[in-house]
Amino acid sequence: MLVVCPLREDRLARRFRRFAAAAVGMGGLLGSGAALGAEPGAAQPGAEKPGADQPGTPQPGAPKVQSSCARLDVQRGDELISRLQLTFAAAPAGAKLPQRLLIACDEQRAWLIWTAPPAELVPVAVQEDLVESVIAAVEGRLRRASVPAATLEPAETSPEQGTPAEEAEEARPSRTREAPVRYFTHGGIGAAGVIEWLPEPLSPPLGVRLDVGVGVVGALSFTLSESARVGSAPTGRTFGYDVGAGATWGAPFDARHNFGVRALVGVDWFSNQSGLGDSARSTGVAELGGTAALYTHDVALWLGASGRYRMSPQHFGSPRELALPHLSVLVTVGGALLVDVSRRQSSHASVP
């Protein structure tokens, strides 16, 4: 039988109670420390309070400043935006601040898109320092009493609004430009009487000449020409027909010039009709001459003279014994209906 001494039992009980009390005290201390560390809003040494002002950070309600100017590097752009925020913060109480300000520029100019709304284009007088020039333009705009009448269309802020670079491109001041050169703005179709001086025994054949001119560039026109001429010889009637193509400079197809020069190459047919039958000969021809013209509205009246060279003159042997010369002279008198002259004249005007 096991007998426990009362004195020893009492000692063991006291030690157990002291150990339990120490363990409970240690657990409470650790729990309090953890709860203190997890408490929201607890201040820590050196930490800044939420919402504290920091340099370059716009305050609630302050204008949103952006820059798309490639002439400002990152450092200068940040400096400009910070100084503009300070300028807006120091503005008088009654000043109407923009909701958004965009800084844009090109190689020589700079401007502001001041969205109040409405959106307004504010030019910048660029000096040596672009940052100072932009700040001076903003300060000058703040001093105005009212928004000028020349403003852009009202702009609404929305998620679909364009990027600053797109807005700067749309707001870029327009320049007067020269209209592109128009082609085929002169030319026309003409008809004239023509006579060719030939040596005896041939009489000068008389006929009709048709010309078509199409303006190519400047005063130059591409020209097509044909003529039919009737004359006489001791052996009977003569008939001449030619077609040619070439170029005309100035009159009569360009109303800006009263004088012109033409050059043509083509083919000439010449025939002699008599009791012996018809006989025709052909040869290549080249023609060079000048023209003088007067104009009334879209009609040209001209007088021209040109020399014709036959590369292989037509020759009719016995019994006709007729021969055309290498060189002859043609004289023409006629008129032409021109294309709309006002279109050509307006093409040299400046357009916005």
C-alpha positions, 0 to 999 in steps of 0.5 A: 500500500502506497502512502503519500506524505501530506507534507510532500503533497502540499509542496507539489501543489504549490509548485504547480500553481506557481507554474500555471500562473506564470504560463497564463501571464506570459500568454496574456503579454504576448497577446496584448503585443500582437493586438497592439501591432495589428491595430489600424491607424497606429502611428509609426515613427517617421511615417507620413500621415495619409493625405499629406502634401507631396511635391508635384502631386495635384490637390483634389480639385486642382487643374490637371496639367499635362505636357506633350511638348517634345522640346521639354525633357522629363526633368524640365517637364516635371519642373514646369508642371510643378510650377504651374500647380503652384501658380494655380494654387496661388491664384486669386479666389475669384479666378476661374481655373481650368479643369485641364491644361495641355501644353503643346509645341512644335519646333518654333511655336508653343500653345496651351489648350485651356479646357475650362470648359469650353476649350480655348487655344492660348498662344505662347510668346516663346522666348529663350526659356520655354518654361518661363514663357509657358508660365507667363502665358498662364499668368496672363490668362489668369489675369483676364476678366473673361474668356475671349470669343475665339474659343474652340468647340466645348470639350467634355471629359470622358473616358473616350477622350483623345490622348494629349498628343492627339488633342495637340495635333487637332489644335495646331494652328493652321497655316496658309498653304499654296494650292497644288499645281493643277494639270489639264487646266488649259487647252481647247479646240480650234478651227481656222482657215489655212493657205499654203504658198506653193510655187508655180504652176501650182496655185496656193491650196486653201482649206480648213485646219482643226487643232486640239490642245490639252494642257500638260504643265505650265504653258505647254499643251499637247497638240493634235492637228489636221488640215484639208486643202484644195488647189489647182494645177495646169493638169487639174485640181489638187488636194492636200491632207495632213495630220500631225502631233506635237506641242504648243507653248502659250497661245492660243491654248493658254489665255495667260499668253498672247504669243505662242510657238508650236512644233508638229510632225506628221504625214502629208498626202497630196494628189492631182486629179486630171483626165489621166486619173488620180495620183497621190503621193505622201511624205513626212513633214515637220512644221514650226511656227508662231501664233499671236492671239487675243482673248475674250472670255473663253474664246481665242482669236489667233493669227499664225504663220509656220514653215513646213518641211517636206522630208521627201517632196511629192513629185508627179512625172510626165505628163503632169510634171508637178513637184512640191518644194521641200519648204513652204509657208502656211498662214492660218486665221481662226479661233478656239474655244478654251477650257474654263479660264477661271479654274486655271486662274483660281488655282494660283490663289492661296487657300486656308 
